[in-house]
Amino acid sequence: MKTTIKIKGMHCEGCVKRIENVVSTIKGINEFKVNLEEQNVTLDVKKESILNEVKEKIEDLGFEIV
């Protein structure tokens, strides 16, 4: 299942790296790409329920899910 999550608060490549590091630890993600310019992360996940964990972990870093 492919989806895109909008993220508010990314300002630099450091923000991208922080998000990449946390998302890469979540099981059930086939692939993902964090896009600074578009302020989002595109994901290919095995189950829709994984999206809640992704959103929660990104918010825990201090970013806002739009």
CHARMM-style PDB file with segment names, atoms N, HN, CA, C and O in Angstrom:
ATOM      1  N   MET     1       0.845  -1.174   0.000  1.00  0.00      PROA
ATOM      2  CA  MET     1       0.000   0.000   0.000  1.00  0.00      PROA
ATOM      3  C   MET     1       0.889   1.236   0.000  1.00  0.00      PROA
ATOM      4  O   MET     1       1.720   1.407   0.892  1.00  0.00      PROA
ATOM      5  N   LYS     2       0.718   2.086  -0.985  1.00  0.00      PROA
ATOM      6  HN  LYS     2       0.043   1.947  -1.709  1.00  0.00      PROA
ATOM      7  CA  LYS     2       1.513   3.312  -1.060  1.00  0.00      PROA
ATOM      8  C   LYS     2       0.687   4.504  -0.587  1.00  0.00      PROA
ATOM      9  O   LYS     2      -0.500   4.615  -0.894  1.00  0.00      PROA
ATOM     10  N   THR     3       1.333   5.391   0.163  1.00  0.00      PROA
ATOM     11  HN  THR     3       2.297   5.301   0.412  1.00  0.00      PROA
ATOM     12  CA  THR     3       0.659   6.586   0.671  1.00  0.00      PROA
ATOM     13  C   THR     3       1.676   7.679   0.929  1.00  0.00      PROA
ATOM     14  O   THR     3       2.880   7.426   0.985  1.00  0.00      PROA
ATOM     15  N   THR     4       1.176   8.903   1.087  1.00  0.00      PROA
ATOM     16  HN  THR     4       0.198   9.108   1.041  1.00  0.00      PROA
ATOM     17  CA  THR     4       2.031  10.046   1.396  1.00  0.00      PROA
ATOM     18  C   THR     4       1.503  10.728   2.646  1.00  0.00      PROA
ATOM     19  O   THR     4       0.299  10.938   2.793  1.00  0.00      PROA
ATOM     20  N   ILE     5       2.413  11.068   3.540  1.00  0.00      PROA
ATOM     21  HN  ILE     5       3.391  10.897   3.420  1.00  0.00      PROA
ATOM     22  CA  ILE     5       2.069  11.777   4.768  1.00  0.00      PROA
ATOM     23  C   ILE     5       2.728  13.150   4.711  1.00  0.00      PROA
ATOM     24  O   ILE     5       3.942  13.254   4.535  1.00  0.00      PROA
ATOM     25  N   LYS     6       1.917  14.213   4.862  1.00  0.00      PROA
ATOM     26  HN  LYS     6       0.931  14.128   5.005  1.00  0.00      PROA
ATOM     27  CA  LYS     6       2.447  15.575   4.895  1.00  0.00      PROA
ATOM     28  C   LYS     6       3.016  15.847   6.284  1.00  0.00      PROA
ATOM     29  O   LYS     6       2.419  15.488   7.299  1.00  0.00      PROA
ATOM     30  N   ILE     7       4.195  16.496   6.307  1.00  0.00      PROA
ATOM     31  HN  ILE     7       4.680  16.788   5.482  1.00  0.00      PROA
ATOM     32  CA  ILE     7       4.881  16.787   7.565  1.00  0.00      PROA
ATOM     33  C   ILE     7       5.164  18.280   7.631  1.00  0.00      PROA
ATOM     34  O   ILE     7       5.715  18.851   6.690  1.00  0.00      PROA
ATOM     35  N   LYS     8       4.792  18.910   8.728  1.00  0.00      PROA
ATOM     36  HN  LYS     8       4.344  18.447   9.492  1.00  0.00      PROA
ATOM     37  CA  LYS     8       5.053  20.328   8.923  1.00  0.00      PROA
ATOM     38  C   LYS     8       6.222  20.484   9.892  1.00  0.00      PROA
ATOM     39  O   LYS     8       6.267  19.841  10.941  1.00  0.00      PROA
ATOM     40  N   GLY     9       7.164  21.349   9.524  1.00  0.00      PROA
ATOM     41  HN  GLY     9       7.127  21.872   8.672  1.00  0.00      PROA
ATOM     42  CA  GLY     9       8.259  21.636  10.437  1.00  0.00      PROA
ATOM     43  C   GLY     9       9.630  21.175   9.984  1.00  0.00      PROA
ATOM     44  O   GLY     9      10.612  21.366  10.702  1.00  0.00      PROA
ATOM     45  N   MET    10       9.719  20.569   8.802  1.00  0.00      PROA
ATOM     46  HN  MET    10       8.921  20.414   8.219  1.00  0.00      PROA
ATOM     47  CA  MET    10      11.036  20.182   8.286  1.00  0.00      PROA
ATOM     48  C   MET    10      11.705  21.416   7.684  1.00  0.00      PROA
ATOM     49  O   MET    10      11.123  22.094   6.837  1.00  0.00      PROA
ATOM     50  N   HSD    11      12.937  21.702   8.129  1.00  0.00      PROA
ATOM     51  HN  HSD    11      13.409  21.150   8.817  1.00  0.00      PROA
ATOM     52  CA  HSD    11      13.620  22.911   7.670  1.00  0.00      PROA
ATOM     53  C   HSD    11      14.941  22.637   6.962  1.00  0.00      PROA
ATOM     54  O   HSD    11      15.457  23.500   6.251  1.00  0.00      PROA
ATOM     55  N   CYS    12      15.497  21.428   7.156  1.00  0.00      PROA
ATOM     56  HN  CYS    12      15.078  20.727   7.734  1.00  0.00      PROA
ATOM     57  CA  CYS    12      16.841  21.192   6.616  1.00  0.00      PROA
ATOM     58  C   CYS    12      17.072  19.697   6.420  1.00  0.00      PROA
ATOM     59  O   CYS    12      16.220  18.870   6.742  1.00  0.00      PROA
ATOM     60  N   GLU    13      18.235  19.378   5.888  1.00  0.00      PROA
ATOM     61  HN  GLU    13      18.928  20.051   5.626  1.00  0.00      PROA
ATOM     62  CA  GLU    13      18.595  17.964   5.685  1.00  0.00      PROA
ATOM     63  C   GLU    13      18.729  17.229   7.016  1.00  0.00      PROA
ATOM     64  O   GLU    13      18.528  16.016   7.075  1.00  0.00      PROA
ATOM     65  N   GLY    14      19.061  17.941   8.069  1.00  0.00      PROA
ATOM     66  HN  GLY    14      19.224  18.926   8.022  1.00  0.00      PROA
ATOM     67  CA  GLY    14      19.128  17.324   9.393  1.00  0.00      PROA
ATOM     68  C   GLY    14      17.761  16.796   9.822  1.00  0.00      PROA
ATOM     69  O   GLY    14      17.656  15.721  10.411  1.00  0.00      PROA
ATOM     70  N   CYS    15      16.715  17.570   9.518  1.00  0.00      PROA
ATOM     71  HN  CYS    15      16.800  18.444   9.040  1.00  0.00      PROA
ATOM     72  CA  CYS    15      15.348  17.125   9.816  1.00  0.00      PROA
ATOM     73  C   CYS    15      15.025  15.859   9.028  1.00  0.00      PROA
ATOM     74  O   CYS    15      14.446  14.914   9.562  1.00  0.00      PROA
ATOM     75  N   VAL    16      15.407  15.853   7.753  1.00  0.00      PROA
ATOM     76  HN  VAL    16      15.878  16.622   7.319  1.00  0.00      PROA
ATOM     77  CA  VAL    16      15.172  14.693   6.897  1.00  0.00      PROA
ATOM     78  C   VAL    16      15.862  13.466   7.485  1.00  0.00      PROA
ATOM     79  O   VAL    16      15.265  12.392   7.558  1.00  0.00      PROA
ATOM     80  N   LYS    17      17.101  13.619   7.897  1.00  0.00      PROA
ATOM     81  HN  LYS    17      17.587  14.491   7.838  1.00  0.00      PROA
ATOM     82  CA  LYS    17      17.868  12.494   8.451  1.00  0.00      PROA
ATOM     83  C   LYS    17      17.228  11.960   9.736  1.00  0.00      PROA
ATOM     84  O   LYS    17      17.176  10.749   9.952  1.00  0.00      PROA
ATOM     85  N   ARG    18      16.744  12.870  10.586  1.00  0.00      PROA
ATOM     86  HN  ARG    18      16.787  13.854  10.411  1.00  0.00      PROA
ATOM     87  CA  ARG    18      16.100  12.429  11.830  1.00  0.00      PROA
ATOM     88  C   ARG    18      14.864  11.589  11.530  1.00  0.00      PROA
ATOM     89  O   ARG    18      14.634  10.559  12.164  1.00  0.00      PROA
ATOM     90  N   ILE    19      14.065  12.038  10.553  1.00  0.00      PROA
ATOM     91  HN  ILE    19      14.252  12.875  10.037  1.00  0.00      PROA
ATOM     92  CA  ILE    19      12.869  11.295  10.177  1.00  0.00      PROA
ATOM     93  C   ILE    19      13.250   9.968   9.529  1.00  0.00      PROA
ATOM     94  O   ILE    19      12.663   8.934   9.848  1.00  0.00      PROA
ATOM     95  N   GLU    20      14.222   9.986   8.624  1.00  0.00      PROA
ATOM     96  HN  GLU    20      14.699  10.826   8.365  1.00  0.00      PROA
ATOM     97  CA  GLU    20      14.673   8.751   7.979  1.00  0.00      PROA
ATOM     98  C   GLU    20      15.149   7.734   9.013  1.00  0.00      PROA
ATOM     99  O   GLU    20      14.842   6.546   8.910  1.00  0.00      PROA
ATOM    100  N   ASN    21      15.893   8.201  10.000  1.00  0.00      PROA
ATOM    101  HN  ASN    21      16.142   9.165  10.084  1.00  0.00      PROA
ATOM    102  CA  ASN    21      16.427   7.290  11.026  1.00  0.00      PROA
ATOM    103  C   ASN    21      15.315   6.606  11.810  1.00  0.00      PROA
ATOM    104  O   ASN    21      15.390   5.407  12.077  1.00  0.00      PROA
ATOM    105  N   VAL    22      14.287   7.362  12.177  1.00  0.00      PROA
ATOM    106  HN  VAL    22      14.227   8.336  11.960  1.00  0.00      PROA
ATOM    107  CA  VAL    22      13.218   6.766  12.981  1.00  0.00      PROA
ATOM    108  C   VAL    22      12.308   5.882  12.122  1.00  0.00      PROA
ATOM    109  O   VAL    22      11.889   4.815  12.570  1.00  0.00      PROA
ATOM    110  N   VAL    23      12.001   6.308  10.906  1.00  0.00      PROA
ATOM    111  HN  VAL    23      12.341   7.175  10.542  1.00  0.00      PROA
ATOM    112  CA  VAL    23      11.124   5.511  10.044  1.00  0.00      PROA
ATOM    113  C   VAL    23      11.804   4.193   9.649  1.00  0.00      PROA
ATOM    114  O   VAL    23      11.138   3.168   9.504  1.00  0.00      PROA
ATOM    115  N   SER    24      13.102   4.224   9.479  1.00  0.00      PROA
ATOM    116  HN  SER    24      13.643   5.057   9.597  1.00  0.00      PROA
ATOM    117  CA  SER    24      13.827   3.012   9.077  1.00  0.00      PROA
ATOM    118  C   SER    24      13.785   1.923  10.147  1.00  0.00      PROA
ATOM    119  O   SER    24      14.065   0.763   9.845  1.00  0.00      PROA
ATOM    120  N   THR    25      13.444   2.264  11.382  1.00  0.00      PROA
ATOM    121  HN  THR    25      13.216   3.207  11.627  1.00  0.00      PROA
ATOM    122  CA  THR    25      13.379   1.271  12.460  1.00  0.00      PROA
ATOM    123  C   THR    25      12.030   0.561  12.537  1.00  0.00      PROA
ATOM    124  O   THR    25      11.883  -0.407  13.282  1.00  0.00      PROA
ATOM    125  N   ILE    26      11.050   1.034  11.776  1.00  0.00      PROA
ATOM    126  HN  ILE    26      11.170   1.821  11.170  1.00  0.00      PROA
ATOM    127  CA  ILE    26       9.691   0.487  11.856  1.00  0.00      PROA
ATOM    128  C   ILE    26       9.563  -0.714  10.915  1.00  0.00      PROA
ATOM    129  O   ILE    26       9.845  -0.622   9.721  1.00  0.00      PROA
ATOM    130  N   LYS    27       9.135  -1.828  11.480  1.00  0.00      PROA
ATOM    131  HN  LYS    27       8.906  -1.903  12.450  1.00  0.00      PROA
ATOM    132  CA  LYS    27       8.955  -3.039  10.684  1.00  0.00      PROA
ATOM    133  C   LYS    27       7.673  -2.928   9.852  1.00  0.00      PROA
ATOM    134  O   LYS    27       6.681  -2.342  10.286  1.00  0.00      PROA
ATOM    135  N   GLY    28       7.717  -3.507   8.642  1.00  0.00      PROA
ATOM    136  HN  GLY    28       8.523  -3.983   8.289  1.00  0.00      PROA
ATOM    137  CA  GLY    28       6.529  -3.524   7.800  1.00  0.00      PROA
ATOM    138  C   GLY    28       6.526  -2.459   6.720  1.00  0.00      PROA
ATOM    139  O   GLY    28       5.547  -2.316   5.987  1.00  0.00      PROA
ATOM    140  N   ILE    29       7.627  -1.704   6.617  1.00  0.00      PROA
ATOM    141  HN  ILE    29       8.422  -1.820   7.212  1.00  0.00      PROA
ATOM    142  CA  ILE    29       7.738  -0.694   5.567  1.00  0.00      PROA
ATOM    143  C   ILE    29       8.627  -1.260   4.475  1.00  0.00      PROA
ATOM    144  O   ILE    29       9.785  -1.601   4.716  1.00  0.00      PROA
ATOM    145  N   ASN    30       8.075  -1.359   3.272  1.00  0.00      PROA
ATOM    146  HN  ASN    30       7.134  -1.082   3.077  1.00  0.00      PROA
ATOM    147  CA  ASN    30       8.827  -1.885   2.139  1.00  0.00      PROA
ATOM    148  C   ASN    30       9.853  -0.873   1.647  1.00  0.00      PROA
ATOM    149  O   ASN    30      11.008  -1.216   1.396  1.00  0.00      PROA
ATOM    150  N   GLU    31       9.420   0.380   1.511  1.00  0.00      PROA
ATOM    151  HN  GLU    31       8.482   0.659   1.715  1.00  0.00      PROA
ATOM    152  CA  GLU    31      10.328   1.458   1.133  1.00  0.00      PROA
ATOM    153  C   GLU    31       9.694   2.787   1.513  1.00  0.00      PROA
ATOM    154  O   GLU    31       8.480   2.882   1.694  1.00  0.00      PROA
ATOM    155  N   PHE    32      10.543   3.825   1.632  1.00  0.00      PROA
ATOM    156  HN  PHE    32      11.529   3.747   1.485  1.00  0.00      PROA
ATOM    157  CA  PHE    32      10.051   5.160   1.956  1.00  0.00      PROA
ATOM    158  C   PHE    32      11.022   6.201   1.428  1.00  0.00      PROA
ATOM    159  O   PHE    32      12.194   5.913   1.187  1.00  0.00      PROA
ATOM    160  N   LYS    33      10.515   7.416   1.252  1.00  0.00      PROA
ATOM    161  HN  LYS    33       9.563   7.650   1.447  1.00  0.00      PROA
ATOM    162  CA  LYS    33      11.351   8.539   0.813  1.00  0.00      PROA
ATOM    163  C   LYS    33      10.843   9.794   1.485  1.00  0.00      PROA
ATOM    164  O   LYS    33       9.667  10.140   1.370  1.00  0.00      PROA
ATOM    165  N   VAL    34      11.738  10.483   2.194  1.00  0.00      PROA
ATOM    166  HN  VAL    34      12.694  10.202   2.288  1.00  0.00      PROA
ATOM    167  CA  VAL    34      11.420  11.746   2.827  1.00  0.00      PROA
ATOM    168  C   VAL    34      11.805  12.857   1.851  1.00  0.00      PROA
ATOM    169  O   VAL    34      12.919  12.873   1.328  1.00  0.00      PROA
ATOM    170  N   ASN    35      10.872  13.789   1.607  1.00  0.00      PROA
ATOM    171  HN  ASN    35       9.967  13.776   2.032  1.00  0.00      PROA
ATOM    172  CA  ASN    35      11.094  14.861   0.646  1.00  0.00      PROA
ATOM    173  C   ASN    35      11.012  16.208   1.357  1.00  0.00      PROA
ATOM    174  O   ASN    35       9.933  16.636   1.769  1.00  0.00      PROA
ATOM    175  N   LEU    36      12.158  16.874   1.499  1.00  0.00      PROA
ATOM    176  HN  LEU    36      13.034  16.526   1.165  1.00  0.00      PROA
ATOM    177  CA  LEU    36      12.214  18.162   2.191  1.00  0.00      PROA
ATOM    178  C   LEU    36      11.440  19.232   1.434  1.00  0.00      PROA
ATOM    179  O   LEU    36      10.682  19.994   2.035  1.00  0.00      PROA
ATOM    180  N   GLU    37      11.623  19.292   0.140  1.00  0.00      PROA
ATOM    181  HN  GLU    37      12.238  18.673  -0.348  1.00  0.00      PROA
ATOM    182  CA  GLU    37      10.989  20.328  -0.674  1.00  0.00      PROA
ATOM    183  C   GLU    37       9.460  20.242  -0.619  1.00  0.00      PROA
ATOM    184  O   GLU    37       8.778  21.263  -0.520  1.00  0.00      PROA
ATOM    185  N   GLU    38       8.933  19.029  -0.684  1.00  0.00      PROA
ATOM    186  HN  GLU    38       9.486  18.200  -0.765  1.00  0.00      PROA
ATOM    187  CA  GLU    38       7.477  18.835  -0.665  1.00  0.00      PROA
ATOM    188  C   GLU    38       6.923  18.652   0.744  1.00  0.00      PROA
ATOM    189  O   GLU    38       5.710  18.556   0.927  1.00  0.00      PROA
ATOM    190  N   GLN    39       7.820  18.601   1.753  1.00  0.00      PROA
ATOM    191  HN  GLN    39       8.806  18.678   1.604  1.00  0.00      PROA
ATOM    192  CA  GLN    39       7.419  18.475   3.154  1.00  0.00      PROA
ATOM    193  C   GLN    39       6.560  17.223   3.383  1.00  0.00      PROA
ATOM    194  O   GLN    39       5.474  17.304   3.956  1.00  0.00      PROA
ATOM    195  N   ASN    40       7.065  16.056   2.926  1.00  0.00      PROA
ATOM    196  HN  ASN    40       7.948  15.990   2.460  1.00  0.00      PROA
ATOM    197  CA  ASN    40       6.297  14.839   3.119  1.00  0.00      PROA
ATOM    198  C   ASN    40       7.199  13.610   3.153  1.00  0.00      PROA
ATOM    199  O   ASN    40       8.403  13.677   2.907  1.00  0.00      PROA
ATOM    200  N   VAL    41       6.569  12.499   3.464  1.00  0.00      PROA
ATOM    201  HN  VAL    41       5.591  12.444   3.664  1.00  0.00      PROA
ATOM    202  CA  VAL    41       7.220  11.195   3.364  1.00  0.00      PROA
ATOM    203  C   VAL    41       6.274  10.294   2.565  1.00  0.00      PROA
ATOM    204  O   VAL    41       5.084  10.203   2.866  1.00  0.00      PROA
ATOM    205  N   THR    42       6.815   9.639   1.555  1.00  0.00      PROA
ATOM    206  HN  THR    42       7.782   9.713   1.310  1.00  0.00      PROA
ATOM    207  CA  THR    42       6.065   8.688   0.748  1.00  0.00      PROA
ATOM    208  C   THR    42       6.466   7.290   1.212  1.00  0.00      PROA
ATOM    209  O   THR    42       7.649   6.972   1.326  1.00  0.00      PROA
ATOM    210  N   LEU    43       5.463   6.472   1.475  1.00  0.00      PROA
ATOM    211  HN  LEU    43       4.502   6.731   1.382  1.00  0.00      PROA
ATOM    212  CA  LEU    43       5.701   5.152   2.055  1.00  0.00      PROA
ATOM    213  C   LEU    43       5.022   4.054   1.248  1.00  0.00      PROA
ATOM    214  O   LEU    43       3.968   4.256   0.645  1.00  0.00      PROA
ATOM    215  N   ASP    44       5.653   2.895   1.255  1.00  0.00      PROA
ATOM    216  HN  ASP    44       6.509   2.731   1.745  1.00  0.00      PROA
ATOM    217  CA  ASP    44       5.026   1.670   0.764  1.00  0.00      PROA
ATOM    218  C   ASP    44       5.031   0.710   1.955  1.00  0.00      PROA
ATOM    219  O   ASP    44       6.073   0.167   2.322  1.00  0.00      PROA
ATOM    220  N   VAL    45       3.857   0.510   2.552  1.00  0.00      PROA
ATOM    221  HN  VAL    45       3.010   0.951   2.254  1.00  0.00      PROA
ATOM    222  CA  VAL    45       3.747  -0.300   3.771  1.00  0.00      PROA
ATOM    223  C   VAL    45       2.982  -1.587   3.508  1.00  0.00      PROA
ATOM    224  O   VAL    45       2.177  -1.674   2.581  1.00  0.00      PROA
ATOM    225  N   LYS    46       3.249  -2.581   4.342  1.00  0.00      PROA
ATOM    226  HN  LYS    46       3.903  -2.511   5.095  1.00  0.00      PROA
ATOM    227  CA  LYS    46       2.586  -3.879   4.201  1.00  0.00      PROA
ATOM    228  C   LYS    46       1.144  -3.822   4.695  1.00  0.00      PROA
ATOM    229  O   LYS    46       0.258  -4.451   4.116  1.00  0.00      PROA
ATOM    230  N   LYS    47       0.907  -3.053   5.784  1.00  0.00      PROA
ATOM    231  HN  LYS    47       1.626  -2.541   6.254  1.00  0.00      PROA
ATOM    232  CA  LYS    47      -0.434  -2.941   6.362  1.00  0.00      PROA
ATOM    233  C   LYS    47      -0.718  -1.484   6.708  1.00  0.00      PROA
ATOM    234  O   LYS    47       0.184  -0.745   7.102  1.00  0.00      PROA
ATOM    235  N   GLU    48      -1.966  -1.081   6.558  1.00  0.00      PROA
ATOM    236  HN  GLU    48      -2.698  -1.681   6.238  1.00  0.00      PROA
ATOM    237  CA  GLU    48      -2.366   0.296   6.854  1.00  0.00      PROA
ATOM    238  C   GLU    48      -2.105   0.666   8.318  1.00  0.00      PROA
ATOM    239  O   GLU    48      -1.824   1.825   8.623  1.00  0.00      PROA
ATOM    240  N   SER    49      -2.196  -0.291   9.202  1.00  0.00      PROA
ATOM    241  HN  SER    49      -2.425  -1.232   8.955  1.00  0.00      PROA
ATOM    242  CA  SER    49      -2.009  -0.027  10.632  1.00  0.00      PROA
ATOM    243  C   SER    49      -0.606   0.496  10.953  1.00  0.00      PROA
ATOM    244  O   SER    49      -0.409   1.138  11.985  1.00  0.00      PROA
ATOM    245  N   ILE    50       0.350   0.231  10.095  1.00  0.00      PROA
ATOM    246  HN  ILE    50       0.190  -0.291   9.257  1.00  0.00      PROA
ATOM    247  CA  ILE    50       1.725   0.696  10.308  1.00  0.00      PROA
ATOM    248  C   ILE    50       1.800   2.222  10.231  1.00  0.00      PROA
ATOM    249  O   ILE    50       2.676   2.835  10.840  1.00  0.00      PROA
ATOM    250  N   LEU    51       0.883   2.828   9.484  1.00  0.00      PROA
ATOM    251  HN  LEU    51       0.171   2.330   8.989  1.00  0.00      PROA
ATOM    252  CA  LEU    51       0.891   4.285   9.322  1.00  0.00      PROA
ATOM    253  C   LEU    51       0.731   5.014  10.654  1.00  0.00      PROA
ATOM    254  O   LEU    51       1.329   6.071  10.854  1.00  0.00      PROA
ATOM    255  N   ASN    52      -0.064   4.465  11.559  1.00  0.00      PROA
ATOM    256  HN  ASN    52      -0.549   3.606  11.397  1.00  0.00      PROA
ATOM    257  CA  ASN    52      -0.234   5.096  12.872  1.00  0.00      PROA
ATOM    258  C   ASN    52       1.087   5.162  13.622  1.00  0.00      PROA
ATOM    259  O   ASN    52       1.394   6.171  14.256  1.00  0.00      PROA
ATOM    260  N   GLU    53       1.866   4.094  13.553  1.00  0.00      PROA
ATOM    261  HN  GLU    53       1.617   3.274  13.038  1.00  0.00      PROA
ATOM    262  CA  GLU    53       3.169   4.067  14.219  1.00  0.00      PROA
ATOM    263  C   GLU    53       4.119   5.076  13.579  1.00  0.00      PROA
ATOM    264  O   GLU    53       4.865   5.764  14.276  1.00  0.00      PROA
ATOM    265  N   VAL    54       4.089   5.160  12.255  1.00  0.00      PROA
ATOM    266  HN  VAL    54       3.483   4.601  11.689  1.00  0.00      PROA
ATOM    267  CA  VAL    54       4.940   6.123  11.544  1.00  0.00      PROA
ATOM    268  C   VAL    54       4.591   7.538  11.989  1.00  0.00      PROA
ATOM    269  O   VAL    54       5.483   8.315  12.330  1.00  0.00      PROA
ATOM    270  N   LYS    55       3.319   7.877  11.989  1.00  0.00      PROA
ATOM    271  HN  LYS    55       2.594   7.246  11.712  1.00  0.00      PROA
ATOM    272  CA  LYS    55       2.875   9.226  12.376  1.00  0.00      PROA
ATOM    273  C   LYS    55       3.274   9.539  13.812  1.00  0.00      PROA
ATOM    274  O   LYS    55       3.764  10.631  14.100  1.00  0.00      PROA
ATOM    275  N   GLU    56       3.068   8.595  14.699  1.00  0.00      PROA
ATOM    276  HN  GLU    56       2.670   7.708  14.464  1.00  0.00      PROA
ATOM    277  CA  GLU    56       3.395   8.783  16.109  1.00  0.00      PROA
ATOM    278  C   GLU    56       4.889   9.046  16.303  1.00  0.00      PROA
ATOM    279  O   GLU    56       5.273   9.948  17.048  1.00  0.00      PROA
ATOM    280  N   LYS    57       5.723   8.264  15.637  1.00  0.00      PROA
ATOM    281  HN  LYS    57       5.412   7.531  15.032  1.00  0.00      PROA
ATOM    282  CA  LYS    57       7.178   8.420  15.796  1.00  0.00      PROA
ATOM    283  C   LYS    57       7.661   9.749  15.213  1.00  0.00      PROA
ATOM    284  O   LYS    57       8.564  10.372  15.771  1.00  0.00      PROA
ATOM    285  N   ILE    58       7.081  10.185  14.114  1.00  0.00      PROA
ATOM    286  HN  ILE    58       6.348   9.679  13.660  1.00  0.00      PROA
ATOM    287  CA  ILE    58       7.448  11.475  13.522  1.00  0.00      PROA
ATOM    288  C   ILE    58       7.031  12.614  14.450  1.00  0.00      PROA
ATOM    289  O   ILE    58       7.781  13.570  14.644  1.00  0.00      PROA
ATOM    290  N   GLU    59       5.836  12.506  15.022  1.00  0.00      PROA
ATOM    291  HN  GLU    59       5.226  11.729  14.864  1.00  0.00      PROA
ATOM    292  CA  GLU    59       5.365  13.524  15.967  1.00  0.00      PROA
ATOM    293  C   GLU    59       6.242  13.549  17.221  1.00  0.00      PROA
ATOM    294  O   GLU    59       6.493  14.618  17.778  1.00  0.00      PROA
ATOM    295  N   ASP    60       6.706  12.385  17.666  1.00  0.00      PROA
ATOM    296  HN  ASP    60       6.502  11.517  17.214  1.00  0.00      PROA
ATOM    297  CA  ASP    60       7.596  12.320  18.833  1.00  0.00      PROA
ATOM    298  C   ASP    60       8.898  13.072  18.603  1.00  0.00      PROA
ATOM    299  O   ASP    60       9.547  13.502  19.557  1.00  0.00      PROA
ATOM    300  N   LEU    61       9.285  13.235  17.325  1.00  0.00      PROA
ATOM    301  HN  LEU    61       8.758  12.886  16.550  1.00  0.00      PROA
ATOM    302  CA  LEU    61      10.492  14.004  16.992  1.00  0.00      PROA
ATOM    303  C   LEU    61      10.237  15.512  17.041  1.00  0.00      PROA
ATOM    304  O   LEU    61      11.175  16.305  16.969  1.00  0.00      PROA
ATOM    305  N   GLY    62       8.962  15.906  17.164  1.00  0.00      PROA
ATOM    306  HN  GLY    62       8.200  15.261  17.222  1.00  0.00      PROA
ATOM    307  CA  GLY    62       8.622  17.328  17.237  1.00  0.00      PROA
ATOM    308  C   GLY    62       8.039  17.914  15.959  1.00  0.00      PROA
ATOM    309  O   GLY    62       7.840  19.124  15.856  1.00  0.00      PROA
ATOM    310  N   PHE    63       7.767  17.050  14.986  1.00  0.00      PROA
ATOM    311  HN  PHE    63       7.929  16.066  15.070  1.00  0.00      PROA
ATOM    312  CA  PHE    63       7.153  17.509  13.742  1.00  0.00      PROA
ATOM    313  C   PHE    63       5.641  17.328  13.842  1.00  0.00      PROA
ATOM    314  O   PHE    63       5.142  16.572  14.675  1.00  0.00      PROA
ATOM    315  N   GLU    64       4.925  18.041  12.970  1.00  0.00      PROA
ATOM    316  HN  GLU    64       5.331  18.655  12.292  1.00  0.00      PROA
ATOM    317  CA  GLU    64       3.480  17.958  12.962  1.00  0.00      PROA
ATOM    318  C   GLU    64       3.006  17.240  11.697  1.00  0.00      PROA
ATOM    319  O   GLU    64       3.457  17.540  10.592  1.00  0.00      PROA
ATOM    320  N   ILE    65       2.099  16.296  11.878  1.00  0.00      PROA
ATOM    321  HN  ILE    65       1.732  16.052  12.775  1.00  0.00      PROA
ATOM    322  CA  ILE    65       1.485  15.611  10.735  1.00  0.00      PROA
ATOM    323  C   ILE    65       0.297  16.454  10.306  1.00  0.00      PROA
ATOM    324  O   ILE    65      -0.564  16.792  11.120  1.00  0.00      PROA
ATOM    325  N   VAL    66       0.255  16.793   9.020  1.00  0.00      PROA
ATOM    326  HN  VAL    66       0.954  16.519   8.359  1.00  0.00      PROA
ATOM    327  CA  VAL    66      -0.803  17.677   8.506  1.00  0.00      PROA
ATOM    328  C   VAL    66      -1.915  16.836   7.903  1.00  0.00      PROA
ATOM    329  OT1 VAL    66      -2.904  17.380   7.412  1.00  0.00      PROA
TER     330      VAL     66
END
